[in-house]
């Protein structure tokens, strides 16, 4: 067994070198030869999938990643590679399901990595912005909320959602979104500025001025908060 492990380690090393210099044909030939002599191995199928992916041979890459998971359903590296590829192809729900299934087998309760979640969330963000450009505000709000439910670490997306609420006259919901940003980043100048606008629209001018002063202090070069303070002061 130790001889086989050493042989496979050498294959991995050679394939990594081939991929680094763009010798995909050589990598593919070596990997297929290894599968022919050693039988179906999860890590070799995964490497072959990576090789195909780098050449934009997506159906073949998907097939190899799935073969890898068939040999070892808990092989998280193959699951991650397959999930990322499916995300790139727009197959977000399948991507998430595949990784959740594989990851749960080795780390019960562990969440899907940010790399996968972020790509899935970005799909909803793109849809939200398309709806917003088409003046379909409620659909845009729904998509922004889906994105943030999948991956909350997107302050710019939360800012967009808050501004959309403001345009619809939902000042309380808008302020809640800006406040969520400020919980994580208290000095976020744009969140402070828009939170102030929400307070001003809600008939709370002094709270608005306080937030604008904080925004100006956080970003002195930004003229927005300064202008709003001048307007509020008459």
C-alpha positions, 0 to 999 in steps of 0.5 A: 500500500505504501508503494501505491500511495507513493505512486499517487503522490508522484502523480499529484505532483506531476499533475500540479506541475502540468496544470501550472504550466498549462500542459493540460494534455499531459495532465489528462494523459497521466490521470487517465493512465492512472485510472486505467492501472489503479482503478477508479479513485476519487482524488484522480477523478477530481484532478481530471475534473479540474483539468477539464474545468481549466480547459472550459470542458464543463460537461466532462469536468462535471462528469469527473467530479460526479465520478469522484463523489460516487467513489467517495460521497464525502470527498469535500474537495470534489464537492466544492469543485463541482459546486463552484462549477455549477454556480458558474453555469448558473445551476445554483440550487444543485450546487448548494444541494451537492455540497451540503450533502457531501459536507454534512457527512464529514462535519455534521452541522457545518455550513457550506463554505462562503465561496459557494454561498457567495456565488449563490447569493450573487445570483439573487443579487443580479436578479434583484438589480434586473428587477430594480432596473425594470421598476419591479420593486417588490420582486427586487426586494424579494431577491435581495432578501434571498441573497442576504438570507444565504450570505449576510456578509454583503453590506453593499447589498444590504445598503441597496435593499435599504435604499429600495425600502426608502424609495417605497416609503418603508422607512422603518424597514430601511433603517433596520437594514442600515442598522444591521450594517452598523452593528458589524461596521459602526463607522460605515459612512454610507450606512450612517448617511442613509440611516440619517435620511431614514430618520429624517423621513420618519420625522426625527431631524435631530437623530438624522443630524447626529447620524450625518455628523457621524457619517461626515466624521467617518468620511471627511472627504465625502460631501454628502453628509455635509450637504445634508446637514446644511439643508437640515439646518436651513 
